[in-house]
Amino acid sequence: MFREQIGRAEGAKIVQPGKTDTGMLSRWAFTEITDASFHWKGAGSADDGKSWHRFVEVLARRHPAAT
């Protein structure tokens, strides 16, 4: 499966709009981005963007690379 999304900065966030293989709108967002962490959310809309439902949410921490 291949999905094309283009990430764009929106203020302090990175947003990637696109469509699923069924044609539903999708939106991935990276927020609260720091050197040590970020918040990643994925949502979909079956009504052309009038309403969105979140289907994934990740709170991630970055670890320094081992040397």
C-alpha positions in Angstrom: 0.0 0.0 0.0 1.2 3.5 -0.8 -0.2 6.8 0.5 1.2 10.1 -0.5 1.1 12.9 2.1 3.0 16.1 2.1 4.0 17.5 5.5 3.8 21.2 6.1 4.7 23.4 9.0 1.6 25.1 10.6 3.0 27.3 13.3 4.9 25.0 15.7 3.2 21.8 14.3 3.9 19.6 11.3 0.7 18.5 9.6 0.4 15.8 6.8 -3.0 15.8 5.1 -4.0 13.0 2.7 -6.5 10.3 1.8 -6.8 6.7 2.8 -7.1 3.9 0.3 -10.9 4.2 0.6 -10.8 7.9 -0.2 -11.5 9.1 3.4 -9.6 12.3 4.4 -6.7 11.7 6.8 -4.6 14.1 8.8 -1.4 13.3 10.8 -0.1 15.9 13.1 3.1 16.2 15.0 2.8 18.7 17.9 4.6 19.7 21.1 7.9 19.0 19.3 11.0 19.3 21.4 14.5 17.9 21.3 13.4 15.1 23.6 9.7 14.4 22.7 6.8 14.9 20.4 3.0 14.2 20.3 1.8 12.4 17.2 -1.9 12.2 16.3 -3.8 10.6 13.3 -7.4 11.4 12.4 -9.8 10.6 9.7 -12.9 12.3 8.2 -15.7 10.5 6.4 -17.7 13.7 5.8 -15.2 15.8 3.8 -13.6 17.4 6.8 -16.8 18.5 8.7 -15.9 16.2 11.6 -12.8 14.2 12.5 -12.2 11.1 14.6 -8.9 10.3 16.1 -7.6 6.8 15.4 -4.1 7.0 16.8 -2.3 9.1 19.4 1.3 8.6 20.4 3.4 10.4 23.0 7.0 9.7 22.0 10.3 10.4 23.7 13.6 10.5 21.9 16.6 8.8 23.3 20.2 10.0 22.4 22.0 7.8 19.9 24.4 5.4 21.4 28.0 6.2 20.8 
